């Protein structure tokens, strides 16, 4: 909680308290979360795990000194995502299945990695298949998936991620870590804090979607995962995974930086007066609200929300101000698109009310 609130103004969007309260307490609850930052682990543990610890899988990237202990203390277990060893996969599948059968509250990130362009990534189905393959629809315990969507005004790794956006689908990006650069940034921010010039990295918001019962899903589909041949089981798991990702996408909260980025990218390089930006953002907010999406407006003041988003972008020089007009920095277009893409899917299809 301390780390989350030190870096961000943490807010809850859609709560869905009534729907969550209606979940059978004997069910195995699985939080299904989009993956935008490594802060997701800290933030979701703080927000979602108020009554129980969360168990979730983390790749080998986190097995470094200092980080390993923190991640493990939050309920994580480490896996080797690239392993093709049959015995390893069998043991991992059995571990996840036993945890699900025992009612352990878990969290999964179906995208399998951080978004490099800001958009939701296609889901992967490994852990999900382990959870559903042995599910007994007539058994004593249901499995309930809770869609969770998170968004940030500033993703800590945004430049590193966008720099790897051009890597091909079969290639692994190489993320370099330079201790000198990291130390310089930390010292810079400490200096700003001592001078009273430091601002937190804007808002971060978490929304909860409508829970999806696996028992109800298989009953409506007329299937039993245990009886399906491998190809059919994979197809049904994929169908369920896509359904879960759509549910997560519906409740992604729109934050000030994403809204202002989208508005500034509309006219290309043309500068905009503040009044024009407000008009464009107001139009975006109206369209999102019409579609049933959640828009976080700090202090319920739309002008304040726009000024917060614009301030974040100008402080980082992603937006240039000249004579009272604002325009996208042509050298930072990729980063602006990254933040605009976080909510781009909300405009692409008619969203169901969350």
C-alpha positions in Angstrom: 0.0 0.0 0.0 2.8 2.4 0.9 4.6 1.8 -2.5 1.4 2.2 -4.5 0.3 5.4 -2.8 3.8 6.9 -2.8 4.0 6.6 -6.6 0.3 7.1 -7.7 -3.0 8.4 -6.6 -4.8 5.0 -6.4 -8.5 4.9 -7.3 -11.2 2.3 -7.7 -13.4 2.5 -10.8 -16.2 -0.1 -11.2 -16.4 -2.0 -7.9 -19.2 -4.5 -8.7 -19.7 -5.1 -4.9 -23.1 -6.7 -5.3 -21.9 -9.2 -7.9 -18.8 -10.0 -6.0 -20.8 -10.5 -2.8 -23.0 -12.9 -4.6 -20.1 -15.3 -5.4 -20.4 -18.5 -3.5 -17.7 -18.3 -0.7 -16.7 -21.9 -1.3 -15.7 -21.1 -4.9 -12.2 -20.8 -6.2 -11.8 -17.2 -7.2 -9.5 -16.3 -10.1 -8.7 -12.6 -10.8 -8.1 -12.2 -14.5 -6.0 -9.0 -15.0 -4.6 -7.1 -18.0 -0.8 -6.5 -17.8 0.5 -3.0 -18.3 3.3 -2.7 -15.8 5.3 -4.7 -13.3 3.5 -2.4 -10.7 0.4 -4.5 -11.5 1.7 -7.1 -9.0 2.0 -4.5 -6.2 -1.1 -2.6 -7.0 -3.5 -5.6 -7.5 -2.1 -7.2 -4.3 -3.0 -4.0 -2.5 -6.4 -3.5 -4.0 -7.8 -7.0 -4.5 -6.2 -8.9 -1.6 -7.9 -7.2 1.3 -9.3 -10.4 2.7 -6.9 -13.1 1.4 -3.5 -13.5 -0.2 -3.3 -13.8 -4.0 -1.3 -16.6 -5.6 0.0 -15.9 -9.1 2.8 -17.0 -11.5 5.8 -14.7 -12.2 8.4 -15.3 -14.8 12.1 -15.6 -14.2 12.7 -11.9 -14.7 11.8 -11.3 -11.1 14.4 -13.7 -9.6 16.8 -10.9 -8.8 18.1 -9.8 -5.4 15.7 -7.5 -3.5 12.8 -8.1 -5.9 12.6 -11.8 -5.5 11.7 -11.6 -1.8 9.2 -8.8 -2.3 7.4 -10.7 -5.1 7.4 -13.9 -3.2 6.0 -12.2 -0.1 3.0 -11.1 -2.1 2.0 -14.7 -2.9 3.9 -15.3 -6.2 5.5 -18.5 -7.4 8.1 -18.5 -10.1 7.8 -20.4 -13.3 9.9 -20.9 -16.4 7.6 -19.8 -19.2 9.9 -20.9 -22.0 10.5 -24.5 -20.6 9.3 -27.2 -23.0 10.3 -30.0 -20.7 7.3 -32.4 -20.4 7.9 -33.3 -16.7 8.2 -29.6 -15.7 4.9 -28.8 -17.6 3.2 -31.8 -15.9 4.3 -30.8 -12.4 3.2 -27.2 -13.0 -0.2 -28.3 -14.4 -0.7 -30.5 -11.3 0.3 -27.7 -9.0 -2.1 -25.2 -10.5 -4.9 -27.8 -10.7 -4.5 -28.7 -7.0 -4.5 -25.0 -5.9 -7.7 -24.4 -7.9 -9.4 -27.5 -6.5 -8.4 -26.4 -3.0 -10.0 -23.0 -3.3 -6.8 -20.9 -3.4 -7.5 -17.4 -4.5 -5.4 -16.8 -7.6 -4.6 -14.1 -10.2 -3.6 -14.6 -13.8 -2.3 -12.3 -16.5 -3.6 -13.9 -19.7 -1.5 -11.6 -21.9 1.6 -13.4 -20.7 3.7 -10.2 -20.9 3.6 -6.4 -20.8 1.9 -4.6 -23.7 4.5 -2.9 -25.8 2.2 -0.6 -27.8 -0.4 0.0 -25.1 -3.1 -2.2 -26.6 -4.4 -5.4 -25.0 -2.4 -8.4 -26.2 -4.0 -11.6 -27.4 -4.3 -14.0 -24.5 -2.2 -17.1 -23.8 -3.9 -20.2 -22.5 -1.3 -22.2 -20.5 -2.3 -21.5 -16.9 -6.0 -21.2 -17.8 -5.9 -24.7 -19.4 -4.4 -26.1 -16.2 -7.3 -24.6 -14.2 -10.1 -25.9 -16.3 -8.9 -29.2 -17.7 -9.9 -31.2 -14.6 -12.9 -29.1 -13.6 -15.9 -31.2 -12.5 -19.1 -29.2 -13.1 -21.0 -31.4 -10.6 -18.2 -31.1 -8.0 -18.5 -29.3 -4.7 -16.5 -26.2 -5.8 -17.2 -23.8 -8.6 -14.4 -21.7 -10.3 -15.3 -18.0 -10.6 -13.3 -15.7 -12.8 -13.3 -12.0 -11.9 -12.2 -9.6 -14.7 -9.9 -6.9 -13.4 -8.6 -4.0 -15.5 -5.9 -1.5 -14.5 -4.7 1.6 -16.2 -2.0 4.2 -15.4 -1.4 7.8 -16.1 2.3 6.8 -16.3 3.7 3.4 -16.8 7.2 3.2 -15.2 8.6 1.1 -18.0 6.9 2.9 -20.9 10.0 3.9 -22.8 11.6 0.5 -22.4 8.4 -1.2 -23.7 7.8 1.1 -26.7 11.5 0.7 -27.7 10.8 -3.1 -28.0 7.5 -2.6 -29.9 9.2 -3.4 -33.2 10.5 -6.8 -32.2 9.0 -9.6 -34.3 6.4 -12.1 -32.9 8.8 -14.9 -32.5 11.7 -12.9 -31.1 12.4 -12.0 -27.5 13.0 -8.4 -26.7 16.3 -7.5 -25.0 15.6 -5.1 -22.1 18.8 -3.6 -20.9 19.2 -2.4 -17.3 21.7 0.4 -16.7 22.4 1.0 -13.0 23.9 4.4 -13.7 20.8 5.6 -15.6 18.5 4.1 -12.8 20.5 5.9 -10.1 20.5 9.2 -12.0 16.7 9.0 -12.3 16.3 8.2 -8.6 18.6 11.1 -7.5 16.8 13.4 -9.9 13.4 12.6 -8.4 14.7 12.9 -4.8 16.1 16.3 -5.7 12.7 17.4 -7.1 11.0 16.1 -4.0 13.3 18.1 -1.8 12.6 21.3 -3.8 8.8 20.6 -3.7 8.7 20.1 -7.4 7.9 16.4 -7.5 4.5 15.1 -8.4 3.3 11.6 -8.1 3.0 9.7 -11.4 -0.6 10.7 -11.8 -3.6 8.4 -11.3 -3.9 4.7 -11.4 -7.3 3.1 -11.4 -8.5 -0.5 -11.0 -12.0 -1.7 -12.1 -13.7 -5.0 -11.4 -16.0 -6.6 -14.1 -18.9 -9.1 -13.8 -17.8 -12.4 -12.4 -17.9 -15.4 -14.8 -18.8 -18.8 -13.4 -17.0 -21.7 -15.0 -19.8 -24.1 -13.9 -22.3 -21.8 -15.7 -20.1 -21.5 -18.7 -19.7 -25.3 -19.2 -23.4 -25.9 -18.6 -24.4 -23.3 -21.2 -21.9 -24.7 -23.6 -22.8 -28.3 -22.9 -19.2 -29.4 -22.5 -17.0 -31.2 -20.0 -13.3 -30.3 -20.3 -12.3 -33.7 -18.8 -14.0 -35.6 -21.6 -12.8 -33.5 -24.5 -10.0 -34.7 -26.8 -6.9 -32.4 -26.7 -7.7 -30.4 -29.8 -11.3 -29.8 -28.7 -10.2 -28.9 -25.2 -7.7 -26.4 -26.5 -10.4 -24.8 -28.7 -12.8 -24.5 -25.8 -10.1 -23.1 -23.5 -9.3 -20.5 -26.2 -13.0 -19.6 -26.4 -13.2 -19.1 -22.7 -9.9 -17.1 -22.6 -11.1 -14.8 -25.3 -14.3 -14.3 -23.4 -12.4 -13.4 -20.3 -10.2 -10.9 -22.1 -13.2 -9.2 -23.7 -14.7 -8.9 -20.2 -11.4 -7.4 -18.9 -11.3 -5.0 -21.9 -14.8 -3.7 -21.2 -13.8 -2.3 -17.8 -10.4 -0.7 -18.6 -10.7 2.7 -17.0 -10.1 5.9 -19.0 -7.6 8.2 -17.2 -6.7 11.8 -17.9 -3.4 11.1 -19.7 -5.0 8.5 -22.1 -7.8 11.0 -22.9 -5.5 13.9 -23.5 -3.1 11.8 -25.6 -6.0 10.6 -27.8 -7.3 14.2 -28.3 -3.8 15.5 -29.2 -3.1 12.8 -31.7 -6.3 13.5 -33.7 -5.1 16.6 -35.5 -1.6 15.2 -36.2 1.0 18.0 -35.9 -1.4 20.9 -35.8 -1.2 22.9 -32.5 -4.4 23.1 -30.4 -5.5 25.8 -28.0 -6.5 24.7 -24.5 -10.2 25.3 -25.4 -9.9 23.0 -28.4 -8.3 20.3 -26.3 -11.1 20.6 -23.8 -13.7 20.3 -26.5 -12.1 17.2 -28.0 -11.6 15.5 -24.6 -15.2 16.3 -23.7 -16.3 14.6 -26.9 -14.3 11.5 -26.0 -15.7 11.4 -22.5 -19.2 11.7 -23.8 -18.7 8.8 -26.3 -17.1 6.6 -23.6 -20.0 7.2 -21.2 -22.5 6.5 -23.9 -20.8 3.1 -24.5 -20.9 2.3 -20.7 -17.2 2.7 -20.1 -15.7 4.0 -16.9 -14.0 7.4 -17.1 -12.2 8.6 -14.0 -12.7 12.3 -13.6 -10.7 13.5 -10.5 -12.7 15.7 -8.1 -15.6 15.3 -10.5 -14.2 18.3 -12.4 -13.6 17.7 -16.1 -11.5 20.8 -16.5 -9.2 19.7 -13.7 -8.9 16.2 -15.2 -7.8 17.7 -18.5 -5.3 20.0 -16.8 -3.8 17.1 -14.9 -3.4 15.0 -18.0 -1.9 17.9 -19.9 0.5 18.8 -17.1 1.8 15.2 -16.9 2.5 15.2 -20.7 4.1 18.6 -20.8 6.3 17.9 -17.8 7.6 14.8 -19.7 8.0 16.9 -22.9 5.6 14.5 -24.7 3.6 17.6 -25.5 5.1 21.0 -26.4 3.5 24.3 -25.4 4.1 27.3 -27.6 2.3 30.6 -27.1 -0.5 29.0 -25.2 -1.0 26.3 -27.9 -0.2 22.6 -27.4 0.9 20.0 -29.9 2.3 16.5 -29.8 6.1 16.3 -29.7 7.0 14.7 -33.1 9.8 12.8 -31.4 7.5 11.3 -28.8 4.6 10.2 -31.0 5.1 6.5 -30.2 4.8 7.2 -26.5 1.7 9.3 -26.9 0.1 6.5 -29.0 1.0 4.0 -26.3 -1.2 5.9 -23.8 -3.9 6.6 -26.3 -4.0 2.9 -27.2 -4.8 1.9 -23.6 -8.4 3.0 -24.3 -8.5 2.7 -28.1 -10.4 -0.6 -28.0 -13.2 1.1 -26.0 -14.1 3.0 -29.1 -13.9 0.1 -31.6 -17.0 -1.9 -30.6 -20.2 -1.1 -28.8 -19.4 -1.9 -25.2 -21.9 -3.7 -22.9 -22.7 -1.7 -19.8 -20.3 -2.9 -17.1 
